[in-house]
Amino acid sequence: MKNSKFVINKLTQLFEKGLVSSKDLTNEIITILKSKRDEIVFRMKLTSKDEFDVLSKRVENLEKIISRSKQTKKKTKQAKKS
């Protein structure tokens, strides 16, 4: 319940600020979720701060690679068989 109130409060703050565009809204939601994820990992003390920074950079690089590969898959077309 506490987490849902947190998310709802963040969303209402976004609307108050005037973020109307869907891209702005999605970027802001992703940023909120990433910060919440980071907070949970720090609370659990799974890794040290340095290790976490390195791992988060690796994850960001992998996300970029995945997004690039999705874009290239959309652009490729199947050749017709004769």
URPE-V973216 format. One record per residue. N is the residue number from 0. RES is the residue in one letter. PHI is phi in whole degrees, 0 to 359 (* if undefined). Layout:
{{N RES PHI} {N RES PHI}}
This chain:
{{0 M *} {1 K 296} {2 N 293} {3 S 293} {4 K 296} {5 F 299} {6 V 295} {7 I 296} {8 N 297} {9 K 296} {10 L 295} {11 T 294} {12 Q 296} {13 L 297} {14 F 293} {15 E 295} {16 K 287} {17 G 96} {18 L 283} {19 V 257} {20 S 295} {21 S 292} {22 K 294} {23 D 299} {24 L 295} {25 T 294} {26 N 297} {27 E 292} {28 I 295} {29 I 297} {30 T 297} {31 I 297} {32 L 294} {33 K 294} {34 S 293} {35 K 294} {36 R 298} {37 D 299} {38 E 298} {39 I 295} {40 V 296} {41 F 295} {42 R 295} {43 M 284} {44 K 55} {45 L 287} {46 T 224} {47 S 281} {48 K 298} {49 D 296} {50 E 297} {51 F 295} {52 D 298} {53 V 296} {54 L 294} {55 S 293} {56 K 295} {57 R 296} {58 V 295} {59 E 298} {60 N 297} {61 L 294} {62 E 297} {63 K 295} {64 I 296} {65 I 296} {66 S 295} {67 R 294} {68 S 293} {69 K 295} {70 Q 293} {71 T 290} {72 K 294} {73 K 291} {74 K 281} {75 T 287} {76 K 240} {77 Q 282} {78 A 279} {79 K 283} {80 K 277} {81 S 253}}
